[in-house]
Amino acid sequence: MKLQITLSFIFTTLFFNNVYAESVEASACKLALDKGDLTAALGQASKALSNNSKDKDALICQGRALAANDDLTAALAAFKLADAQSIDAFDKSVTSMLIGNTYKALKQYDQAIASYKIATAQAKASKTTAYERASYNAIGNIDAINQQYELALAQYTLASQLAANDNERGESYEKIALMHHKMNQPDLAVEFQVKGYVMQSKAGSLDEQAHAGIELGRYYGLNKNYPNAENILNKMIRFAVDNGGAYYEAKASCVLANVKKAEGDQSGANTLIEKAIAIAKNTHDTAFEQEIQLELQGL
């Protein structure tokens, strides 16, 4: 079980593979990028582009490498050049999604939404359901950042209707549950998080199962359903221990501490607080320790 999962620009690594007849250099760029060798990837992209400045695959690989290197302005320029070389709807859905991702990383949210809407239209035109679903989720994510929760809920609902498997259904249900939580609708938050947890229990990774269960415990607690909250959170603590997930053991302990405090059991809450802090310190991960401190605020 990982401590955290970073999803920066992962969209293309899931879908953009062997779609086009690539140049040798563009293929080498992608291979280097997949290995995390950004210098080699950028070198191969430059070689490809010196041979053909309109090499769309090389431009996309170059943009991805630049984005991974936090050179977002240059990445955006590369993706826009790739978009100019894109003709059919599928190509446009790819480049528009990448452009939207980059605008989002730059916190230019209006531009990001505009790009994601183009991606949605192009995905519909090319009948690429996976991209259409991803673009709805991407728009919803920005609406959520902007605290426009009803708008986000609408986008996540559209995405849920295009889910292709239980894992995707679980992800959608969790996003919908979170929006109901943000809108102070605890019953609906619990309802959809239960659905999400069931789906992730069947098809999710260990991290996804743990996260879904902990959030279900959080929503049960906020809905004052303390017995169910304690049951699922204790289950998640055992699950984390059995699978070597210190991150989730600490997170579940924090949420359970909140439940204990709400029940009037401050002693039990204090024990869990001390446990969570000790786990975090033992990892020697500063970011993890800070996250746990945020979870424990108010306790």
ChimeraX attribute file (.defattr): number of C-alpha atoms within 10 A of each C-alpha:
attribute: neighborCount
match mode: 1-to-1
recipient: residues
	/A:1	16
	/A:2	11
	/A:3	12
	/A:4	10
	/A:5	9
	/A:6	6
	/A:7	7
	/A:8	12
	/A:9	16
	/A:10	12
	/A:11	15
	/A:12	15
	/A:13	12
	/A:14	8
	/A:15	12
	/A:16	14
	/A:17	10
	/A:18	8
	/A:19	9
	/A:20	10
	/A:21	9
	/A:22	15
	/A:23	16
	/A:24	12
	/A:25	21
	/A:26	27
	/A:27	21
	/A:28	20
	/A:29	30
	/A:30	27
	/A:31	16
	/A:32	20
	/A:33	22
	/A:34	13
	/A:35	11
	/A:36	13
	/A:37	14
	/A:38	21
	/A:39	15
	/A:40	18
	/A:41	28
	/A:42	24
	/A:43	16
	/A:44	25
	/A:45	26
	/A:46	19
	/A:47	17
	/A:48	26
	/A:49	19
	/A:50	11
	/A:51	11
	/A:52	12
	/A:53	14
	/A:54	16
	/A:55	20
	/A:56	26
	/A:57	25
	/A:58	31
	/A:59	27
	/A:60	28
	/A:61	28
	/A:62	30
	/A:63	29
	/A:64	30
	/A:65	27
	/A:66	21
	/A:67	22
	/A:68	16
	/A:69	12
	/A:70	13
	/A:71	14
	/A:72	20
	/A:73	14
	/A:74	15
	/A:75	25
	/A:76	23
	/A:77	15
	/A:78	24
	/A:79	26
	/A:80	19
	/A:81	19
	/A:82	28
	/A:83	21
	/A:84	13
	/A:85	17
	/A:86	18
	/A:87	9
	/A:88	11
	/A:89	18
	/A:90	19
	/A:91	21
	/A:92	23
	/A:93	29
	/A:94	23
	/A:95	27
	/A:96	28
	/A:97	29
	/A:98	28
	/A:99	27
	/A:100	28
	/A:101	27
	/A:102	29
	/A:103	21
	/A:104	20
	/A:105	16
	/A:106	15
	/A:107	12
	/A:108	14
	/A:109	20
	/A:110	15
	/A:111	17
	/A:112	25
	/A:113	24
	/A:114	16
	/A:115	24
	/A:116	27
	/A:117	21
	/A:118	20
	/A:119	29
	/A:120	26
	/A:121	17
	/A:122	22
	/A:123	26
	/A:124	18
	/A:125	15
	/A:126	17
	/A:127	13
	/A:128	15
	/A:129	17
	/A:130	15
	/A:131	24
	/A:132	26
	/A:133	25
	/A:134	21
	/A:135	28
	/A:136	24
	/A:137	25
	/A:138	25
	/A:139	27
	/A:140	28
	/A:141	22
	/A:142	21
	/A:143	21
	/A:144	19
	/A:145	12
	/A:146	12
	/A:147	14
	/A:148	16
	/A:149	22
	/A:150	17
	/A:151	18
	/A:152	25
	/A:153	24
	/A:154	18
	/A:155	22
	/A:156	28
	/A:157	19
	/A:158	17
	/A:159	25
	/A:160	21
	/A:161	11
	/A:162	18
	/A:163	18
	/A:164	12
	/A:165	10
	/A:166	17
	/A:167	21
	/A:168	20
	/A:169	22
	/A:170	29
	/A:171	25
	/A:172	27
	/A:173	28
	/A:174	28
	/A:175	26
	/A:176	28
	/A:177	29
	/A:178	24
	/A:179	25
	/A:180	22
	/A:181	19
	/A:182	16
	/A:183	16
	/A:184	12
	/A:185	14
	/A:186	19
	/A:187	16
	/A:188	18
	/A:189	27
	/A:190	26
	/A:191	18
	/A:192	21
	/A:193	31
	/A:194	23
	/A:195	20
	/A:196	30
	/A:197	26
	/A:198	20
	/A:199	23
	/A:200	27
	/A:201	19
	/A:202	12
	/A:203	17
	/A:204	20
	/A:205	13
	/A:206	17
	/A:207	20
	/A:208	21
	/A:209	22
	/A:210	28
	/A:211	19
	/A:212	27
	/A:213	28
	/A:214	29
	/A:215	26
	/A:216	27
	/A:217	31
	/A:218	25
	/A:219	27
	/A:220	26
	/A:221	25
	/A:222	20
	/A:223	15
	/A:224	15
	/A:225	15
	/A:226	19
	/A:227	12
	/A:228	15
	/A:229	26
	/A:230	21
	/A:231	12
	/A:232	20
	/A:233	29
	/A:234	19
	/A:235	17
	/A:236	25
	/A:237	23
	/A:238	16
	/A:239	18
	/A:240	23
	/A:241	14
	/A:242	10
	/A:243	14
	/A:244	13
	/A:245	20
	/A:246	20
	/A:247	24
	/A:248	26
	/A:249	26
	/A:250	26
	/A:251	27
	/A:252	30
	/A:253	28
	/A:254	30
	/A:255	26
	/A:256	28
	/A:257	28
	/A:258	27
	/A:259	27
	/A:260	21
	/A:261	16
	/A:262	15
	/A:263	14
	/A:264	11
	/A:265	13
	/A:266	16
	/A:267	12
	/A:268	16
	/A:269	23
	/A:270	17
	/A:271	12
	/A:272	21
	/A:273	23
	/A:274	14
	/A:275	16
	/A:276	27
	/A:277	19
	/A:278	13
	/A:279	19
	/A:280	23
	/A:281	14
	/A:282	10
	/A:283	13
	/A:284	10
	/A:285	11
	/A:286	11
	/A:287	10
	/A:288	20
	/A:289	21
	/A:290	13
	/A:291	13
	/A:292	22
	/A:293	17
	/A:294	11
	/A:295	19
	/A:296	18
	/A:297	9
	/A:298	7
	/A:299	13
